[in-house]
Amino acid sequence: MPFTLIRKYQIEAAHRLPHLPDGHKCKRLHGHSFHIEVVVRGEADPKLGWVVDYGVMDELFQPLFDRLDHRFLNEIPGLENPTSEMLALWIHRELAPSLPGLAEIRISETCQESCIYSP
């Protein structure tokens, strides 16, 4: 598949990682400006000239944004242990049924730490 599209989003959210040992800083409540990249791969439509309309990607992501932004992630079903890895997996599961060609979800919780989920 010759084309890779990347649409970027940002959410502000709080979380804690409940399964870490006592005293670990990430077990305490804290927040991040999560940078999220939704990656789609595919062939360009011969008539339209694109793989997918970025506006459609935005429409599909908006309900997730509304559920995640300025929220306590641990309270969202499926994100009780909201590591970056689990957040990427959760977003992929939510988007995959309606976004053909979804290839990866990339999450950066800081400028130095990120993960990629690519099934």
C-alpha positions, 0 to 999 in steps of 0.5 A: 500500500503506497500511501500512509496518512497520519492525523494528529490529535491532542487530549488533556487527561489525568490518570494513575497506574494502579498496579504499580508498586507503592511509592512509584510516581505513576501510581499517584494521580497525574496528567499529560497532554497526550499526543495521538496519531491515527495512521491509515494506510491504503491506496488512493481512490482513483477519482478522489485522489485520497485514501480517506478524507481527513474530515471523516477521520475527524468525525470518527475521532470526535466521539473519542475525544469527547470521552477522553479529553479533560477526563480521569482515564481510569473511570472509562470502561476498558481503561482502568489501567490506562498506560499509553499502551492500553490507551493506544489499544483502546483507541484502535479498538474503538476506531477500527470497525469504522475506519478501513485501513487503520494501521497504527495508533501512536501515543506520546505522553511526554516529548520523550515517551511514546508507544505505537500499537500496530496489530 
